Amino acid sequence: MKILGDIVSPYVRVCLVTGYEVGLGDRLDLVETDVRIATANEDLGKLSPIAQIPVLVTDDGQVLHDSRVIVDYICQASGNRALMPGEGQARFRVLTLQAIGQGIADASVSYRNEIAQRPKALHWPAWLDRLQLRVETALDALERNWADELAETTVGSITVAVVLSYLDYRFGHWAWRDQRPALSAFHARFAMRPSMEKTALPTP
């Protein structure tokens, strides 16, 4: 299977980490793919109408896009559904945790795109402040309300761990660990998993 994307992207890395967690990591071939907010990647557009990473091309030629779809596919293809409960309250709790992690990724990646790709004269400070507040608010909620779920290895905790690593990589000066000892301990523990080490981010 081929996955098109960039390892720094939390959306891409969460797919790779999931692959290793279910035993399919060595079958996922990462094809480095450059995307920019104001430039269309025509090759990617031939595979996905939204032309965003990640895109997964399965061994039988099926094309999937959106990290949540790809993660679900990887779990099913492996025959291991432990990362995503099949039904009931546990399933929706895990999916909600995944959505919080995804929301942090959305806000932080948008922040990064604003400061790294948009001309400085066009930066919108109020929008940047709103994005950072969204991240901070979500982190506070994780600290207060999600300790039990973060103690389990699921698509939810994987997503949170990956996006926390992204914050370290892109926004170390935000010091997200301050006043969040439980979340910090979770990340320190999860970062030692082989799936995280095998998908380690490059040196900035």
Helices and strands as residue ranges (DSSP letters): E 2-5, H 10-21, G 25-27, E 29-32, H 42-45, E 55-57, E 63-65, H 67-78, H 88-116, G 120-122, H 125-145, H 147-150, H 155-171, G 172-174, H 181-190, H 194-197
